[in-house]
């Protein structure tokens, strides 16, 4: 049974002063106490890539905690947080994240990591988008040729980015067109659907890399072999962590949520994120971007600067 933690105003005030990015000490629990529960609402890419499976055991052991994960689109994850049904959110939809904080549903958003988006499609590339420099150009050609395109259609950060690209091209695709498919599913499912349909789609690079072995009919057509090779810098994709505000949602486990935010942005865990995927794919699936991590860097910068709030 989920344990609800009701925080006093004094405790909330003290916790809000915890230094962001500092790895907190182990939670002090009575001897023999069972694990705490942290409800994490997050985007599907953190689960589909295997990142959560790789990093959460350390957090659970460090804080005698059990993390209950709900992996949905970023918009849905934020909606779950806005109802007080999650203690912390980890998402990639920056404009919505800022609104979530402005509405009082979350506090102290912290940068965590970033990757980028890519456009994938059929190996024979019937629309001929291979070699184009930007997603705007690719989407324009896809629409002009009525080539099949799969949208997640789930209110995710990926869909937000996709809609922004269509809008920049002056195009409003509809399912009535016959070539645009909005499926209301996560990234992994959208890629599988595109593979079956011989369609194009927008994917975060991490999920593409983690699932491409099961997608025999698709290839990466725009975005380059690595994040550094992506010519369209508008496709950078930032992730943030936000504890849910206990002043508005008093049932949340704010103390554990704050510890999670500080843990995932700590230099120690950021280096784990930086290494994730390198052994299997020859490149990171995510690039760390927390302030605490960047403060430890030598003058040699990471592959690219983390994107700004206007990028999503």
DRENGU-963837 format. One record per residue (C-alpha): residue in one letter; x, y, z negated. Coordinates in Angstrom, 3 decimals, m for minus. Example, Ala and Ser with C-alpha at 12.3 -4.5 7.8 and 13.67 -1.06 7.14 Angstrom:
BEGIN
  res      east     north        up
    A    12.300    m4.500    m7.800
    S    13.670    m1.060    m7.140
END
This chain:
BEGIN
  res      east     north        up
    X     0.000     0.000     0.000
    X     1.460     3.326     1.029
    X     2.678     5.366    m1.935
    X     1.609     9.006    m1.865
    X     3.970    11.535    m3.400
    X     2.300    14.653    m4.786
    X     4.860    17.419    m5.175
    X     4.631    20.354    m7.531
    X     5.247    23.846    m6.203
    X     8.526    23.956    m8.124
    X     9.789    20.751    m6.540
    X     8.783    21.920    m3.077
    X    10.700    25.133    m3.587
    X    13.801    23.279    m4.770
    X    13.720    20.837    m1.843
    X    13.343    23.616     0.687
    X    16.747    24.859    m0.404
    X    18.528    21.591     0.462
    X    21.317    22.490     2.866
    X    20.318    21.341     6.368
    X    22.677    18.824     7.884
    X    24.309    17.846     4.567
    X    24.183    14.108     3.932
    X    22.202    13.858     0.699
    X    23.095    11.543    m2.147
    X    21.298     8.281    m2.699
    X    17.807     8.759    m4.045
    X    17.696     8.179    m7.792
    X    15.098     5.493    m8.440
    X    14.210     3.577   m11.595
    X    15.916     0.157   m11.846
    X    13.931    m2.480    m9.970
    X    11.771     0.083    m8.173
    X    10.371    m1.082    m4.855
    X    11.202     0.674    m1.599
    X     9.694     4.042    m0.807
    X     7.760     4.406     2.430
    X     8.569     7.018     5.062
    X     6.036     7.504     7.844
    X     7.896     8.549    10.992
    X     5.941     9.764    14.032
    X     8.240     9.860    17.026
    X     8.427     9.721    20.791
    X     8.570     6.429    22.679
    X    12.081     7.029    23.997
    X    13.630     6.703    20.529
    X    12.043     3.254    20.241
    X    12.283     2.053    23.860
    X    16.022     2.763    23.992
    X    16.660     0.773    20.820
    X    18.017     3.817    18.979
    X    15.726     3.449    15.977
    X    16.571    m0.231    15.594
    X    20.250     0.730    15.587
    X    20.150     3.537    13.031
    X    17.187     3.076    10.676
    X    18.609     0.128     8.685
    X    21.305     2.445     7.302
    X    18.726     4.979     6.124
    X    16.544     2.268     4.593
    X    19.477     0.780     2.692
    X    20.823     4.169     1.584
    X    17.507     5.380     0.179
    X    15.784     2.127    m0.792
    X    13.145     2.975     1.790
    X    10.962     1.350     4.400
    X    10.342     3.396     7.541
    X     6.946     2.907     9.181
    X     7.384     4.021    12.803
    X     4.641     5.191    15.124
    X     6.142     5.673    18.605
    X     3.861     7.657    20.915
    X     4.163    10.702    23.148
    X     5.599    13.795    21.461
    X     2.247    15.572    21.628
    X     0.545    12.661    19.879
    X     3.338    12.447    17.303
    X     2.903    16.120    16.469
    X    m0.870    15.657    16.247
    X    m0.324    12.831    13.759
    X     1.898    15.137    11.715
    X    m0.672    17.930    11.914
    X    m3.213    15.605    10.281
    X    m0.814    14.795     7.462
    X    m0.621    11.176     8.621
    X     3.176    11.276     8.959
    X     5.877    12.495     6.612
    X     8.319    13.554     9.338
    X     8.330    13.855    13.135
    X    11.185    13.273    15.594
    X    10.155    14.561    19.024
    X    11.236    16.315    22.236
    X     8.729    19.020    23.126
    X    10.346    22.220    21.908
    X     7.528    24.680    22.599
    X     5.086    22.392    20.800
    X     7.553    21.869    17.963
    X     7.803    25.619    17.466
    X     4.005    25.868    17.452
    X     3.812    23.005    14.939
    X     6.028    25.031    12.588
    X     4.223    28.312    13.334
    X     0.914    26.651    12.444
    X     2.328    25.670     9.065
    X     2.244    21.933     9.730
    X     6.019    21.488     9.576
    X     8.999    23.286     8.086
    X    12.723    23.555     8.726
    X    13.018    22.138    12.259
    X    16.556    20.882    12.927
    X    18.273    20.048    16.209
    X    19.139    16.354    16.375
    X    20.268    15.369    19.875
    X    19.588    15.722    23.570
    X    19.761    13.833    26.824
    X    18.263    14.710    30.196
    X    15.501    13.785    32.608
    X    16.023    12.020    35.917
    X    13.806    11.196    38.883
    X    13.660     7.541    39.858
    X    11.882     5.911    42.760
    X    11.795     3.055    45.280
    X    15.092     1.813    46.671
    X    14.073     2.738    50.232
    X    13.181     6.289    49.057
    X    10.264     6.821    51.481
    X     9.993    10.539    50.594
    X    13.708    11.074    51.184
    X    14.488    12.907    47.955
    X    17.934    11.345    47.497
    X    20.593    14.030    47.670
    X    18.325    16.903    46.622
    X    19.684    19.096    43.828
    X    16.584    19.916    41.769
    X    13.439    18.219    40.553
    X    11.410    21.133    41.956
    X    12.656    20.302    45.460
    X    12.021    16.597    44.942
    X     8.476    17.110    43.657
    X     7.695    19.430    46.569
    X     8.758    16.769    49.077
    X     6.934    13.986    47.222
    X     3.683    15.982    47.292
    X     4.115    16.987    50.956
    X     4.510    13.346    51.947
    X     1.839    12.098    49.515
    X     4.323     9.553    48.191
    X     3.117     7.619    45.121
    X     4.061     9.294    41.831
    X     3.440     7.968    38.318
    X     2.842    10.338    35.404
    X     2.823     9.130    31.823
    X    m0.275    11.262    31.274
    X     0.029    10.908    27.511
    X     0.718    14.435    26.289
    X     4.374    13.631    25.783
    X     7.385    15.909    26.094
    X     8.104    14.156    29.387
    X     4.681    15.075    30.709
    X     5.168    18.662    29.539
    X     8.403    18.808    31.517
    X     6.745    17.157    34.524
    X     3.891    19.676    34.514
    X     6.352    22.536    34.293
    X     8.166    21.224    37.363
    X     4.935    20.878    39.351
    X     3.940    24.404    38.299
    X     7.305    25.816    39.383
    X     6.666    24.281    42.806
    X     3.147    25.780    42.951
    X     1.543    22.325    43.012
    X    m1.267    20.918    40.868
    X    m1.438    17.169    41.544
    X    m4.655    15.306    40.802
    X    m5.549    11.640    40.556
    X    m8.182    12.249    43.254
    X    m5.352    12.774    45.745
    X    m4.740     9.043    45.871
    X    m0.963     9.355    45.457
    X    m0.753    10.685    41.881
    X    m1.262     8.158    39.071
    X    m1.743     9.351    35.480
    X    m1.693     6.241    33.292
    X    m1.787     7.458    29.682
    X     1.110     5.215    28.643
    X     4.638     5.502    27.264
    X     7.831     5.846    29.249
    X     8.609     2.148    29.423
    X     5.146     1.351    30.743
    X     5.319     4.202    33.274
    X     8.594     2.854    34.643
    X     7.144    m0.647    34.946
    X     4.078     0.749    36.720
    X     6.278     2.721    39.124
    X     8.320    m0.407    39.806
    X     5.178    m2.368    40.660
    X     3.647     0.427    42.759
    X     6.790     1.454    44.615
    X     6.349     4.933    43.151
    X     8.444     7.836    41.910
    X     8.435     9.021    38.306
    X    10.201    11.353    35.877
    X    12.030     9.559    33.071
    X    14.344    10.470    30.268
    X    17.753     9.038    31.116
    X    17.998     7.007    27.919
    X    14.863     4.969    28.587
    X    15.859     4.525    32.238
    X    19.263     3.160    31.268
    X    17.805     0.884    28.597
    X    15.132    m0.629    30.898
    X    16.568    m0.485    34.430
    X    17.605    m4.152    34.322
    X    13.883    m5.001    34.329
    X    13.066    m2.608    37.182
    X    14.387    m4.347    40.323
    X    12.641    m2.074    42.829
    X    13.665     1.302    41.372
    X    16.840     3.370    41.605
    X    17.918     6.694    40.168
    X    17.539     9.249    42.979
    X    18.006    12.630    41.278
    X    20.061    13.487    38.218
    X    23.398    11.853    38.935
    X    25.099     8.890    37.312
    X    25.623    10.725    34.002
    X    24.333    13.809    32.240
    X    27.430    15.688    33.386
    X    26.566    14.887    37.009
    X    23.018    16.255    36.770
    X    22.909    19.359    38.969
    X    19.519    20.439    37.638
    X    20.295    21.890    34.212
    X    16.589    22.543    33.731
    X    16.261    18.805    33.089
    X    18.086    18.906    29.765
    X    15.948    17.371    27.039
    X    16.347    18.418    23.358
    X    15.061    16.463    20.335
    X    14.222    17.921    16.927
    X    13.275    16.584    13.494
    X    10.642    18.323    11.362
    X     9.454    17.358     7.864
    X     5.703    17.803     7.492
    X     4.786    20.719     5.237
    X     3.600    19.528     1.789
    X     1.962    22.876     1.070
    X    m0.538    22.137     3.838
    X    m0.469    18.329     3.594
    X     0.097    17.492    m0.104
    X    m0.010    13.724     0.463
    X     3.265    13.579     2.383
    X     6.521    12.217     0.989
    X     8.366    15.468     1.506
    X    11.407    14.547    m0.563
    X    12.113    11.442     1.515
    X    11.298    13.307     4.742
    X    13.846    15.982     3.827
    X    16.423    13.308     3.056
    X    15.727    11.727     6.441
    X    16.161    15.046     8.249
    X    19.438    15.719     6.453
    X    20.627    12.157     7.063
    X    19.936    12.085    10.817
    X    21.592    15.487    11.315
    X    24.639    14.705     9.156
    X    27.992    14.449    10.972
    X    28.256    10.802     9.901
    X    24.984     9.758    11.545
    X    25.451    12.104    14.495
    X    28.607    10.202    15.402
    X    26.620     6.966    15.339
    X    24.113     8.534    17.744
    X    26.962     9.737    19.977
    X    28.293     6.185    20.291
    X    24.921     4.542    20.878
    X    24.783     2.965    24.336
    X    28.435     3.440    25.250
    X    29.337    m0.227    24.876
    X    26.491    m1.382    27.123
    X    26.028     1.464    29.598
    X    29.383     3.212    29.616
    X    27.760     6.439    28.443
    X    25.811     7.783    25.490
    X    22.043     7.551    25.672
    X    21.806    10.629    23.439
    X    24.219    13.465    22.646
    X    24.320    14.809    19.055
    X    23.488    18.487    18.612
    X    22.964    19.264    14.929
    X    24.576    22.364    13.472
    X    26.337    20.224    10.870
    X    27.848    18.028    13.577
    X    28.893    20.909    15.825
    X    30.680    22.543    12.890
    X    33.023    19.532    12.779
    X    33.992    19.642    16.451
    X    37.440    20.490    17.718
    X    37.661    23.277    20.321
    X    36.838    20.681    23.014
    X    33.041    20.978    23.472
    X    30.582    18.100    24.062
    X    29.571    17.383    27.704
    X    27.177    20.331    27.761
    X    25.546    22.709    25.378
    X    22.257    21.590    23.886
    X    19.323    23.264    25.663
    X    17.504    26.251    24.251
    X    13.915    26.504    23.047
    X    12.763    27.581    26.520
    X    13.828    24.309    28.124
    X    10.800    22.229    27.170
END
